[in-house]
Amino acid sequence: MKKNNLPVMILAGGFGTRLREETEFMPKPMVPIGNKPILWHIMKLYSHYGFYRFIICLGYKGHMIKDYFLNYRLQGIDFTVKTKFGKIIEHQTNCEEWEVTLVDTGFDCYTGGRIARASKYIDTKSFLLTYGDGVSNVDILKLLEFHKSHGKLATLTGVNMPPRFGNLEVKDNSVVSFMEKRKITEEWINGGFFVLEKDFLNYLSIDSSCVLEKDPLFNASKDGQLMIYKHHGFWQCMDTLRERNMLEEMWKSSPPWKVWEDEKAEYRNIKKVFSPDKQAVI
């Protein structure tokens, strides 16, 4: 896939209070699906479509996300540690060629404020944005093409949210019909996966109380600058332990958001060079 220079901003600073069973110990984007953080799954989707530059907005327990990427080279590969000399021999290399900018956007800050505070690292006219807790099989290139076609400042991906419970038809306190859960087809919710023009930042403030989903998107809509890309495929957020467990079970079988091919770490030919005193120099 051809590389695309547009940066992808990911909101990864919230408290994740509805998933307290996991987020008491780690930020929600680091909660694993399989043996990888959900943040990695989101980045792999974008990477599949050629996007390799990421801006991660940090907040709650952000140091754990920093540590993950600082040690990313050694994730999932074989390596040897020479304890006497403090040398590490990497026998493999990871496949991802990502450029990840990690931005401390405040411990107690809402989404709009985080975007505004991290915006100094946006160096292109357009950029992409999504939440660090939702996976999808949305075609990012088609989303971007749609955004370019209308010329507005903002596009959000609209998704159908299936009801969690069956629907009851009631008459005179009697249930006259029980309808199984069915997918809503004409009601849309914000699924993230935005494409934004840099001028959209004018709707935001660095103030910690600025909420993207309130005044900024409302005002953009009022100004006729907000469009929806309707995604009819898979989308799922991870707000609760039930949803986390559901995604885990999907990952074990046939995860619908996994549009990328498996890549294996490449083995390296390690050449040892010896100094005159017979000590290996790596």
N, C-alpha and C positions, 0 to 999 in steps of 0.2 A: 504494500500500500504506500502511495506517495505521501511524504511527510507534509504536514500542514503547520505553518508557523503560528497560527492563532493560539493564544494561551487559553487554558481551561482553568477557571477559578472554581475551587471546591470549598463549600462552607463546612468546616469541621470543628467548630468551637463550642457547640451547644452542650448543655448538661445531660441531655438524654434521660430525663427524670422518669419517663414511663418505662424505661428499660433498666431500672435501678439494679436488677439482679446482676447485670453485666457492667453497667457504667459506674458503679461504686468503685470499680477497680481500674477502669480504663475509659478513654473517651469513646463515644459510640462509633466513630469511623474505624476504630481499631478492633471492634468486636468481630471475631472470626466467623467466616462462613467457609466450611472446610478447614483448611489450615492457613487461610489467608484473610487478612482484615477486609471488611466490606469496602473500605476505601480502595484497596488494591483491585477489587472486582470492577469498581467504577472506572478506575484509571485504565484498566485493560480494555474496557469497552471503547473509550476514546482512542486509546493507542491502536486498536484494531482498524480504526478509520484514519490513522495517520497523524493524530494529535499527540505530541510528545512533551509539550511545555505545560507545566502545571503550577498553579499558585494556590497553596493550601492555607486557608484562613484558620488560624489556631486560637484556642481559648482554653476551655476546661481540659486540664491534663495534657496540654499541648506538647509538653516535654517528651511524652511517650511517642508521639508521632515523629518528633524530631529524631529521637533515638532510633526509631525504626528505619528512617531513611539514611541516617548517618551510618548505619550498619547494613544497609541494603545489599551492598556488594557481596556480603557473606551469607545472605539469606538463601537457603536451599542448595548450597554448593559444598563440595568437599574442599577442605583446606588443611594445611599443616602449620602448627605453631612451633617455632623454635624458641623455647622459653628463655634460653641463655642470652640470645641475641635480640629478642623482641621482634623476630621476623615472622611474617605470615606468607606462606606459599599457597596461592590460590590454584587449585587443580582444574577449576572450571570457571566460566564467566556467565553471569546472568544475561538473559536475552534482551531485557528491556533497556532501551537507550532513552531514558527520561531525563528531563531537566526539571527539577522540583524546587520551587521557591517556597520556603516556609515562613509565614508571616504571623507574628504575635499581634492579634487584633483585639486583645483585651479579654479579661476573664469573664466580665459581666457585660456583654455587648450583644445587641440584636443583629439580625442578618444584614440589614441595610448599612449599619455602621461598620460592620466587618468588611463589606465590599468596598465601601468608600476608603477605609483605612488601608486596604491592600491594593487599591487602584493605582498607586504610584509605580507598581511593577507591570502595568499594562502598557505595552509599547506598540500596539497595533490599533487600527481604527475600530475593529470589531473584536469581541472576545466571547468565550462561552462560559457558562456558569451552571453549577448544579449543587445539589445537597449531598452531604457525605453519608447518607443513610438510605439511599434508594437505588435499586438496580432495575435495568430495563433492557430490552432488545431494540430500542429506538435506533433507526438508521441516522447517525449523526450527519452524514453528508447530505442526505435528503432534507433533513432539518435545516442545515445551513443553506442549501439551495433555495428552500422555501423562504427563509429569512431574506436572502438577497433579492428575491423576486418582488417583494412588496415595498421595500425601501423605507420601512418604519424603524423606529429605534429599538424595539424590543419584540422578541418572540418567546413565548413559553410553550412548553410541550403539555398539551392537555391529554389526560388519560381518563378512562372509565374506571370508576371505583366500584367493584362488585360489593353488594350488601353482605354483611356478615351473617345475617339471619334470614330465614324464610319470611315471606310477606303474608300477612293475614288479611282476608277480606271479611269484615264484620258487619252484621246487620242485626239490630235489636239485641245486642250483647251475645249473639250467636256467631260462631265462626262458620261462615258459609263456604269459604274456600281457603285452602292452604296452598300457597305457591312456593315452590322451592326457590332457593337463591338463584337469581338470574342476573346476568350482566346488563347494567344500564348502558344504553347506546346513545342517548341524546343528552346526557348530563355529564359535564366535564369538570375535573378538578385540576389544580396546578400540580403537575408531576415533576417540576424542575426542568432540567435540561434546556436551559435558556440559551438564546443567542442575543447578544446585546451590542449596540453601538456604543462607543465610548461616550458620546454625548448623553446617553441615558444617565450617566453618573451625576448629571445636573439635578436629577430628582432625589439624590441621596444626600446624606449628611454624615460626617464622621462622628456625630453624637451617638453615644451608646444606646439611646432610646429609639434610633431610627430602625424601623421594621420594614424590610423590603416588601412584604406581602400586604402592607397597609397603604399609607399615603403614596409611596413611590409608584407602585403598580396601579393604584387607583387613579392617580393624577396622569400617568402615562396613558391609561385607558381613556380618561376624560378628554385628553388632547388628541385622541385618535392615533396614538403611537404604540399601541400594544396589540399584537396579533397572536393567534393560537395555532400551533401545529398539532393537528389531531392524530394521536398515535393510537392505533387500534390493537397493537400487539401487547406483549407482556410488560408489566410494570408492577413493582412491589416496593413499598417502603418498609423499614424495619423499626417500628416504633415500640413494639412490645416483645416480650420473651416468646409469645406464641408465634409472632411473625418471624422472629429470628430462627426458631426451631423449624418452621415451615421452609424457610430458605435453605437451612442445613439439609433437610430431607431432600429437597429438590437437587441440591448440589451432588448428592450421592447417586442420583440416577441420571436425569437429563435436564440440567438447568437451562431454562429458556433464555436467560440473559447471556449465556456463554456463547458469543458469536465468534470468538477467536479460536484459532487452532492451538493445541498444546505445543509448547516449545520446550525443548530440553536444553539444559545448560550445556554449553560447549566445553569440551575438554581442551585444556591448553597443554602444549609441550613445554615443560619446565626445564630450562637449561641451567644447570648449576655451574657457577664460575667460582673457582677457588683462588683465594689470595695466597701469597707466598707462605704464610704461616699455616696453610691448610684449612683455614676457616672458610666456610661457604659464604659467598656474598650473593644475595638474591637481588 
